[in-house]
Amino acid sequence: MIVNLKNPNFYNNREVSWLQFNTRVLKQAQDESLPLLERLKFLAIYGTNLDEFYMIRVAGLKKLFTGGIIVSGADRLTPLQQLREIRKYIHQEQQVVEYCMKDILKKLEPEGISIKSHRDTNQNEKNQLKKYFKEQIYPVIIPIAIDSTHPFPQLNNLSFGLIVKLQDSDDHIERFGIIRVPRVLSRFVELGNGTYVPIESLIAQHVEDLFPGHTLIKYAAFRVTRNADLEIAEEEADDFMELLEEGLKLRKKGELVRLEVGVHSDDEIINFFNRHANIYKDDIYQTHTILNLSSLWQIVSNKDFAHLLSAPFKPRVLPPLDTSEDIFATLEKQDVLMYHPYESFDPVVQLIQTAAKDPEVVSIKMTLYRSGTNSPIVQALMNASESGKQVTVMVELKARFDEENNLIWAKALEKSGAHVIYGIQGFKVHAKATLITRRKNGKLKQYAHLATGNYNPATSKIYTDMSYMTSKDEITNDLTRFFHFLTGFSKKGKLEELFMAPSQIKPKVLSLIQNEARKGTDGHIIAKINSLVDADVIRALYKASQAGVKIELIVRGICCLKPGIEGVSENIRVISIVGKYLEHPRTFYFKNDAVQTYISSADWMPRNLMKRIELLTGINDEAARDKITQILKLQCSDNTLAYELKSDGSYIKVKKDEAEKTINNHKILEDFVNRVSKAKTKENSLSASELVSRLFIESE
């Protein structure tokens, strides 16, 4: 019987699948086994994620709907159908969020942390708050009357403030106004004893100071979300940097797509606001907890209560990089594969810093997607350029929500004398690569770094990612061609050892899956990615499953593939791991005749495979290949942090049998790396691959 693999019932909707991922983040906030501030942290992450989802995905669907465009994925849902599903999902989940928030705050009180309104503070605290309002808030707050001579203000994206209803003390006429709360003000007023007062609660007590001659009748806090997706018409751009800077300004003024209103809101207040804002009714969310969950970071980051977070982990430098040997000499002897954050990101920083100082280094070429603030890597690149080295940096100005930061770095690098590329027309450059060229014995020798994650030391402590360093000529020669492609005009770039999107990665992935399918029940695929959306890849996996191939997928976020469908995907298992670290690597295992492993910057999504410049790197070094294999198998066996995707699209937390050993891959890797760092000299001499291999044997 031939099965139609294009049947929409075989696919999960992309947007709903993403919402389910955010639900798994929310479940971490509900997990009573976690420390209280760790739970509050996950609530903050949940809120930040949802903000971006509305700014980008919901805004995009709204634009498709209003444009009358019927575009759908493999599940065949229209934009309107997706918007309805999204609104229903979020409105239902809002009650869970509110209950979770109340539960955490109630349990934090005995620990000395509380969020309370102005009216619940004692007299000493009220005096302290009054002083704070007069000195810190009153000079910068913005009261705005709304009437025939005072138009409704332009509210920037994620603007926060108060809607107030007032009565004139003289003529008793009722009026509405808005109080904008600038972002320079903290979301909570901290009283220094673990007590936090929401700023709107304090401002509400002083409304009559802001609107003299008026009495406050009622108020509600509000927050607006706008379309923040930048559309850059590159073909019309003479100056791409100038165009992007203009786009960043427009982001603040995009179409309003969501209104959140606080605990004191009612129909009259909402209707007043919406007469001016015109937000669809189902995109208005009334909450009975605080607005702007991401602001909870202010409380989470209070160092006085660090004991209420999960114990911090110090990344370690493992062999062979834990010696004083010159890093170039090490890479000439062997390849190195690192798994962050268990293994420190410092060697990557040191590689760039060493290259910047080394008089024998003649050039450094690098891609920068997200580098963070105060980047030691960018500083090293500027130092290298100023010292006369040839420095070429591809700074991706379209890295969403990092555009402004990248503009700053691009200008600084250019000022230092570096050759800066501002992107490739029509594509984002998402590849993570560095190429260093150095003189040695009268010849040029090259060294490469390829990675699954960004050159950002800050996020490298909380994201899991893989880094690969090598001096193999076949890799460095390909990287030379890759950078020539970025700096030149060629649209037909093809590499020999590496694989580059948009032309090479998707065909290679499909070929690898098809080769495994030919092995039938002897075939085995393990793929670890952030998102799986591409319909062609999914159908290839379905065919491999039909052929009997064992397929294990570790998909953190969106997964449009449905496992466990009889005759289609019963040989496919999908898990999502959500825990202390954000799972970020893209790495792959194919059993075939001889095991093949790969790392990549690309997820299995159409945008990555067809609309971005990405790299896929085959890891042929035996030690590195074994290390990848063991890490993937360890994660597939996780029975603590894993959620399993079912054929109906739902996720179920994996639970271990009583006889099974507890496997929390994050904790196992932390404990193992700590043991290695304390081990005897003899054990320290073991290669990293041997250590990780030993780790997995121990965890079985």
C-alpha positions in Angstrom: 0.0 0.0 0.0 1.4 3.4 -1.1 1.1 6.1 1.6 0.7 9.7 0.6 3.4 11.3 2.7 2.0 14.8 1.8 -1.1 14.1 3.9 -1.5 17.1 6.1 -2.5 14.8 9.0 1.2 13.7 9.1 2.5 17.1 10.1 2.3 19.3 13.2 1.6 23.0 12.8 4.8 25.0 13.1 3.3 27.7 15.4 1.5 25.4 17.7 4.6 23.3 18.0 6.6 26.4 19.0 3.9 27.1 21.6 4.3 23.6 23.0 8.0 24.3 23.4 7.3 27.4 25.4 4.8 25.3 27.5 7.8 23.0 28.3 9.7 26.1 29.5 6.6 26.9 31.7 6.6 23.4 33.1 10.1 24.1 34.4 8.7 27.0 36.3 6.1 24.6 37.7 8.7 22.0 38.7 8.8 21.9 42.5 12.1 20.0 42.5 13.8 23.2 41.3 15.0 26.0 43.5 12.4 28.8 43.7 14.4 31.5 41.9 15.3 28.9 39.2 11.5 28.5 38.7 11.0 32.2 38.6 13.8 32.4 36.0 11.9 30.0 33.7 8.8 32.1 34.1 10.9 35.1 32.9 12.2 33.1 29.9 8.7 32.0 29.1 7.5 35.7 29.0 10.5 36.8 26.8 9.9 33.9 24.4 6.2 34.8 24.1 7.0 38.5 23.4 9.3 37.5 20.5 6.7 35.1 19.2 4.0 37.8 19.1 6.4 40.4 17.6 7.5 38.1 14.8 5.3 35.0 14.2 1.9 36.4 15.1 2.7 39.7 13.4 3.7 37.8 10.2 0.5 35.8 10.2 -1.6 38.9 10.7 0.2 40.5 7.7 -0.5 37.4 5.5 -4.1 37.4 6.6 -4.8 41.1 6.0 -3.0 40.8 2.6 -5.4 38.1 1.6 -2.5 35.6 1.1 -3.3 31.9 1.7 0.1 30.5 2.6 0.4 27.4 4.7 2.9 24.7 5.6 2.7 21.0 5.2 -0.2 20.9 7.7 -2.2 23.1 5.3 -3.6 25.5 8.0 -4.4 29.0 6.7 -3.0 32.1 8.5 -6.5 32.8 10.0 -6.8 29.2 11.3 -3.3 29.5 12.8 -4.1 32.8 14.5 -7.2 31.3 16.0 -5.3 28.3 17.3 -2.6 30.6 18.8 -5.0 32.9 20.6 -7.0 29.9 22.0 -3.8 28.3 23.2 -2.3 31.4 24.9 -5.6 32.4 26.5 -6.0 29.0 28.0 -2.4 28.9 29.2 -2.7 32.3 30.8 -4.5 30.8 33.8 -1.6 28.3 34.3 0.9 31.2 34.2 -1.0 33.1 36.8 -1.3 30.1 39.1 2.3 29.3 38.7 3.3 32.9 39.5 1.2 33.0 42.7 2.6 29.7 43.8 6.2 30.7 43.4 5.7 34.1 45.1 3.9 32.5 48.0 6.8 30.1 48.6 9.3 32.9 48.2 7.9 34.9 51.2 9.4 32.7 53.9 12.7 33.0 52.1 12.6 36.8 52.4 11.4 37.8 48.9 8.0 39.4 48.3 6.3 41.4 45.7 3.6 43.6 47.2 1.6 46.6 46.2 2.0 50.0 47.8 -1.1 49.6 49.9 0.4 46.4 51.6 3.6 48.1 52.7 4.1 49.4 56.2 4.5 53.1 57.1 8.3 53.1 57.0 8.2 51.5 53.6 5.6 54.0 52.4 7.9 56.8 53.5 10.8 55.2 51.6 8.6 54.8 48.5 7.4 58.4 48.6 11.0 59.6 48.7 11.9 57.2 45.8 9.0 58.6 43.7 10.0 62.2 44.3 13.7 61.7 43.5 13.7 58.9 40.9 10.3 58.7 39.1 8.7 62.1 39.1 11.5 63.8 37.1 11.3 61.3 34.2 7.7 60.1 34.2 5.5 61.2 31.3 1.8 62.1 32.1 -0.3 62.5 28.9 -3.8 64.0 28.8 -6.0 62.5 26.1 -8.6 65.0 24.6 -9.3 67.0 21.5 -6.1 69.0 21.9 -3.9 66.2 23.2 -3.8 63.3 20.7 -3.2 59.7 21.7 0.6 59.2 21.9 2.8 57.0 19.7 3.6 54.0 21.9 6.8 52.2 21.0 7.1 48.4 20.9 6.9 46.9 24.4 5.9 50.3 25.9 4.6 50.0 29.5 2.5 52.4 31.4 -0.8 53.2 33.1 -4.2 54.1 31.7 -5.9 56.4 34.2 -9.5 57.7 34.5 -9.6 61.1 36.3 -12.2 63.5 37.5 -11.6 67.3 37.3 -12.0 68.7 40.8 -13.6 71.9 39.5 -16.1 70.9 36.8 -16.3 67.2 37.7 -15.8 66.2 34.1 -14.2 62.7 33.7 -11.2 62.4 31.5 -8.7 59.7 30.5 -5.0 59.9 30.4 -1.9 57.8 30.0 1.3 57.7 32.0 4.2 56.4 30.1 6.9 54.7 32.2 10.3 55.1 30.5 12.5 52.0 30.3 15.2 53.8 32.3 13.1 53.1 35.3 13.2 49.6 37.0 10.1 47.5 36.8 10.1 47.0 40.5 11.1 49.4 43.3 13.4 47.4 45.6 13.1 48.3 49.3 16.4 46.6 50.2 15.0 43.9 52.3 13.8 41.5 49.6 10.6 43.5 49.1 9.7 44.5 45.6 6.9 47.0 44.7 5.6 47.1 41.1 6.3 50.5 39.8 2.7 51.0 38.6 1.5 50.5 42.2 3.7 53.3 43.4 2.8 55.6 40.5 -0.9 55.1 41.0 -0.5 56.6 44.5 0.9 59.8 43.0 -1.4 60.2 40.0 -2.9 63.4 41.5 0.7 64.8 41.7 1.1 64.2 38.0 -2.4 65.6 37.1 -2.9 68.4 39.6 -6.6 69.3 40.1 -7.8 65.9 39.3 -8.9 62.9 41.3 -8.0 59.3 40.3 -11.1 57.2 39.7 -9.4 54.0 38.5 -6.3 52.9 36.6 -4.8 49.8 35.0 -1.3 49.0 33.8 -0.8 48.3 30.1 1.8 47.0 27.8 1.8 47.0 24.0 3.5 44.7 21.5 4.2 45.8 17.9 5.3 44.0 14.7 9.1 44.0 15.1 10.1 42.0 12.0 12.4 44.1 9.9 11.8 43.8 6.1 14.8 45.1 4.3 14.3 45.8 0.6 18.0 45.1 -0.2 17.6 45.5 -3.9 16.7 49.1 -3.4 19.4 49.8 -0.9 22.4 51.9 -1.8 23.6 52.0 1.8 22.6 48.9 3.6 23.7 50.2 7.0 21.7 53.3 6.6 18.6 51.3 5.6 19.0 49.0 8.6 19.3 51.9 11.0 16.0 53.3 9.5 14.4 49.9 9.9 15.4 49.7 13.6 13.5 53.0 14.1 10.5 51.7 12.3 10.5 48.5 14.5 9.5 50.7 17.4 6.4 51.9 15.4 5.2 48.7 13.7 1.6 47.7 13.7 0.2 47.0 17.2 -0.4 43.2 17.5 -1.1 42.7 21.2 -2.3 44.6 24.3 -1.8 43.3 27.8 -3.7 45.0 30.6 -3.2 44.5 34.4 -5.2 43.4 37.3 -7.3 46.6 37.7 -8.5 46.7 34.1 -12.2 46.7 33.1 -14.2 47.0 29.9 -14.3 50.8 30.1 -10.6 51.1 30.4 -9.9 48.6 27.6 -12.5 50.2 25.3 -11.0 53.6 25.8 -7.5 52.4 24.9 -8.7 50.3 22.0 -10.6 53.2 20.4 -7.2 54.6 19.6 -5.1 51.4 19.3 -7.6 49.3 17.3 -6.2 45.9 18.5 -8.3 42.8 17.7 -10.2 41.7 20.8 -8.7 38.2 21.0 -5.2 39.8 21.0 -6.1 41.6 24.3 -4.9 39.8 27.4 -6.2 40.7 30.8 -3.9 39.3 33.5 -4.3 38.8 37.2 -0.6 38.9 37.8 2.2 41.3 36.9 2.7 42.5 33.3 6.1 41.8 31.6 7.2 38.5 32.9 10.7 39.1 31.5 11.2 41.8 34.1 11.4 39.1 36.7 15.1 38.9 35.9 15.4 41.9 38.2 14.5 39.7 41.1 16.3 36.5 39.8 19.6 38.4 39.5 19.6 39.6 43.2 22.9 38.1 44.4 21.7 38.2 48.0 19.4 35.3 47.1 21.7 33.3 44.8 21.2 30.3 47.0 17.7 30.0 45.6 19.0 29.3 42.1 20.5 26.1 40.8 24.2 25.7 41.7 26.4 27.5 39.2 28.8 25.4 37.2 32.3 26.5 36.2 33.2 25.4 32.7 36.5 23.5 32.5 39.3 23.3 29.9 39.8 19.7 29.1 42.7 17.9 27.4 44.5 18.6 25.1 44.0 22.3 25.7 44.7 22.3 29.5 48.5 22.8 29.0 50.7 25.8 28.3 51.5 24.5 24.9 50.9 27.0 22.0 47.4 26.4 20.7 48.6 26.4 17.1 51.1 23.6 17.9 48.3 21.6 19.6 46.1 22.0 16.5 48.9 20.8 14.2 49.0 17.6 16.2 45.3 16.9 16.5 41.8 18.1 16.0 39.8 19.3 19.0 36.1 19.1 19.6 34.6 20.9 22.6 31.1 20.7 24.1 30.2 23.9 25.8 29.3 25.0 28.4 30.8 21.9 30.1 34.0 22.7 28.3 35.0 26.3 28.6 34.7 28.7 25.7 37.9 30.3 26.8 40.1 28.4 24.2 38.0 29.9 21.4 38.6 33.4 22.8 42.3 32.6 23.3 42.6 31.3 19.8 41.5 34.7 18.4 43.5 36.7 21.0 46.7 34.6 20.3 46.2 35.1 16.6 45.8 38.9 17.1 49.1 39.1 19.0 51.2 36.5 17.1 53.6 38.4 14.7 53.5 35.3 12.4 49.8 35.6 11.8 49.0 37.4 8.6 45.2 37.3 8.4 42.1 36.5 10.4 38.7 35.9 8.7 35.5 35.4 10.8 31.7 35.4 10.6 29.9 37.2 13.4 26.2 36.6 13.9 25.7 37.4 17.6 28.8 38.4 19.6 27.2 40.1 22.6 28.3 43.3 24.3 31.9 44.0 25.5 33.1 41.2 23.2 36.7 40.2 23.9 36.7 38.5 20.5 35.7 41.7 18.6 38.3 43.6 20.7 41.0 41.1 19.6 40.0 41.5 16.0 40.3 45.3 16.3 43.7 44.9 17.9 44.8 42.6 15.1 43.7 45.1 12.5 45.3 48.0 14.2 48.6 46.0 14.3 48.6 45.6 10.6 47.1 42.1 10.2 44.5 41.6 7.4 41.2 41.2 9.2 38.0 40.3 7.3 34.8 40.1 9.3 31.4 39.2 8.0 29.0 41.0 10.4 25.4 39.8 9.9 23.4 43.0 10.4 20.1 41.1 10.0 20.6 39.0 13.2 17.2 39.5 14.7 17.2 41.7 17.8 21.0 41.9 17.6 20.9 44.3 14.7 21.7 47.4 16.7 24.5 45.8 18.6 26.0 44.4 15.4 25.8 47.9 13.8 28.0 49.2 16.6 30.5 46.4 16.2 30.6 46.8 12.4 31.4 50.5 12.7 34.1 49.9 15.4 35.7 47.2 13.3 35.7 49.3 10.2 37.2 52.2 12.1 40.0 49.9 13.3 40.9 49.2 9.6 39.2 45.8 9.3 37.5 44.8 6.1 33.8 44.5 7.1 31.2 42.7 5.0 27.6 43.7 5.8 25.8 40.7 4.6 25.0 38.9 1.4 22.1 40.3 -0.7 19.0 38.1 -0.1 20.6 35.9 2.5 21.5 35.9 6.2 25.0 34.6 6.9 24.4 32.3 9.8 27.5 30.2 9.5 30.0 30.2 12.5 33.5 30.1 11.2 37.0 31.5 11.7 40.1 31.0 9.5 43.6 32.1 10.7 46.5 32.2 8.3 50.0 32.1 9.8 53.6 31.9 8.5 55.5 28.8 9.5 58.9 27.8 8.1 58.5 30.1 5.1 55.1 28.7 4.2 51.5 29.6 5.0 49.7 27.4 7.5 46.0 27.8 8.2 43.8 27.0 11.3 40.1 26.8 11.5 37.3 27.0 14.0 33.8 25.9 13.1 30.9 25.9 15.5 27.2 25.3 16.0 26.8 28.4 18.1 27.7 32.1 18.1 31.0 33.8 19.1 29.4 35.0 22.3 31.3 34.2 25.6 28.2 35.2 27.7 25.7 32.8 26.0 28.4 30.1 25.8 27.9 29.6 29.6 24.2 28.8 29.3 23.8 27.4 25.7 25.1 23.9 24.9 27.1 24.1 21.6 29.9 22.3 19.9 33.2 23.8 18.7 35.6 22.2 16.3 39.2 23.3 15.8 41.5 21.9 13.1 44.5 22.6 10.9 43.6 19.9 8.3 44.3 21.3 4.9 41.1 19.9 3.4 39.0 22.0 5.9 41.1 25.2 5.8 41.2 25.2 2.0 37.4 24.9 1.8 37.1 27.8 4.4 39.3 29.9 2.2 36.9 29.3 -0.7 34.0 30.0 1.6 35.3 33.4 2.6 36.2 34.2 -1.0 32.5 33.5 -1.8 31.4 35.9 1.0 33.7 38.7 -0.2 33.3 38.2 -3.9 30.4 38.1 -6.4 30.0 34.4 -6.9 26.5 32.9 -6.5 27.7 29.4 -7.4 29.9 28.7 -4.4 30.6 25.0 -3.9 32.8 23.5 -1.4 34.5 20.1 -1.5 34.8 18.9 2.2 32.4 21.3 3.8 28.8 21.8 2.7 27.3 25.3 2.3 23.6 26.4 2.2 21.7 27.3 0.2 23.1 25.0 -2.5 24.7 22.0 -0.7 23.4 21.3 2.8 19.9 20.2 1.9 21.0 17.8 -0.9 23.6 16.4 1.4 21.2 15.8 4.3 18.7 14.2 2.0 21.4 12.0 0.6 22.6 10.9 4.0 19.0 10.0 5.1 18.5 8.1 1.8 21.8 6.2 2.2 20.7 5.1 5.6 17.3 4.0 4.3 19.1 1.6 1.9 20.5 -0.1 5.0 16.9 -0.9 6.2 16.8 -2.3 9.7 20.6 -1.9 10.0 20.3 1.8 9.5 20.5 4.3 12.5 20.1 8.1 12.5 20.5 10.4 15.4 19.9 14.1 14.7 20.0 16.9 17.3 18.5 20.2 16.1 16.6 23.2 17.4 13.8 22.9 14.9 12.5 20.5 12.3 10.2 22.1 9.7 11.4 21.3 6.2 8.8 19.1 4.5 11.3 17.4 2.1 13.6 16.4 5.0 10.6 15.1 7.0 9.4 13.0 4.1 12.9 11.6 3.7 12.8 10.6 7.3 9.4 9.0 6.9 10.7 6.9 4.0 13.7 5.9 6.0 11.4 4.9 8.9 9.2 2.9 6.4 12.4 1.1 5.4 13.1 0.1 9.0 15.8 2.6 9.9 16.0 3.4 13.7 15.6 7.2 13.9 16.2 9.2 17.1 15.6 12.9 17.0 16.5 15.4 19.7 14.5 18.5 18.7 14.4 21.3 21.3 11.7 23.5 19.8 9.5 23.2 16.7 8.9 19.7 15.3 6.5 19.4 12.4 7.2 15.7 12.1 4.8 13.3 13.8 6.4 10.1 15.1 4.8 6.8 15.8 2.3 6.8 12.9 1.7 3.2 11.7 3.2 2.6 8.3 4.8 6.1 8.3 6.9 6.9 11.3 6.7 4.1 13.8 10.5 3.8 13.8 11.0 7.4 14.7 11.3 8.7 18.3 11.4 12.4 19.1 12.4 14.0 22.4 12.9 17.5 23.5 15.3 18.3 26.3 14.5 21.3 28.5 16.6 22.0 31.6 19.4 24.2 33.1 21.0 24.8 29.7 19.5 25.8 26.4 20.1 23.0 24.0 21.5 24.6 20.9 23.8 22.3 18.9 23.0 21.0 15.4 24.8 17.7 15.2 24.2 14.4 13.4 25.0 10.7 13.5 24.6 8.3 10.6 25.6 4.7 11.2 25.9 3.6 7.5 28.8 1.2 6.7 31.1 3.4 8.8 29.8 6.0 11.3 29.6 9.5 10.0 29.1 12.5 12.2 28.5 16.2 11.4 28.1 19.5 13.1 26.3 22.4 11.6 25.0 26.0 12.0 21.8 25.0 10.2 18.5 23.7 11.6 16.3 21.6 9.3 14.1 24.5 8.4 13.5 26.0 4.9 15.0 29.3 6.0 18.2 27.7 7.1 18.5 25.3 4.2 17.4 27.6 1.4 17.6 31.3 2.5 20.8 31.5 4.6 24.5 31.0 4.3 25.2 28.0 6.5 27.9 25.4 7.0 27.7 21.6 7.6 31.0 20.1 8.7 31.8 16.4 8.6 33.8 15.3 11.7 36.2 12.7 10.4 38.6 12.7 13.3 38.0 9.5 15.2 38.2 10.9 18.7 35.9 13.8 17.9 33.5 11.5 16.1 33.4 9.2 19.1 32.8 12.1 21.4 29.8 13.3 19.4 28.4 9.8 19.2 28.6 9.3 23.0 27.0 12.7 23.8 24.1 12.0 21.4 23.5 8.6 22.9 23.7 10.0 26.4 21.0 12.6 25.5 18.8 9.9 23.9 18.9 8.0 27.1 17.9 11.0 29.3 14.9 10.2 31.5 14.9 13.3 33.6 14.9 16.4 31.3 13.3 14.8 28.2 9.8 15.2 26.9 8.7 12.7 24.2 6.6 13.8 21.2 3.5 11.6 20.6 1.8 10.9 17.3 -1.1 13.2 18.2 1.3 16.2 18.6 1.4 16.2 22.4 4.5 16.0 24.6 4.8 13.7 27.6 7.5 14.0 30.2 9.7 10.9 30.0 9.6 8.9 33.3 12.1 6.3 34.3 11.1 2.9 35.5 11.9 2.1 39.1 14.7 -0.2 38.1 16.3 2.4 35.7 19.2 4.6 36.6 18.4 8.3 36.7 19.9 10.0 33.7 20.0 13.8 33.7 22.5 14.5 30.9 23.1 18.1 32.1 24.0 16.9 35.6 26.0 13.9 34.4 28.2 16.0 32.2 28.7 18.7 34.9 29.7 16.0 37.5 31.9 14.3 35.0 33.8 17.4 34.0 34.3 18.3 37.6 35.7 14.9 38.3 38.1 15.2 35.4 39.4 18.5 36.6 40.2 17.0 40.0 41.5 13.7 38.7 45.1 12.5 39.1 47.8 13.6 36.6 47.6 10.2 35.0 43.9 10.5 34.2 44.3 14.1 33.0 46.6 12.8 30.3 43.7 10.9 28.7 42.2 12.4 25.6 38.9 14.1 25.9 37.3 11.5 23.6 38.4 8.7 26.0 37.0 10.6 28.9 33.6 11.2 27.3 33.5 7.5 26.1 34.1 6.5 29.7 31.4 8.8 30.8 28.7 7.2 28.7 29.7 3.7 29.7 29.3 4.8 33.3 25.9 6.3 32.7 24.4 3.2 31.1 
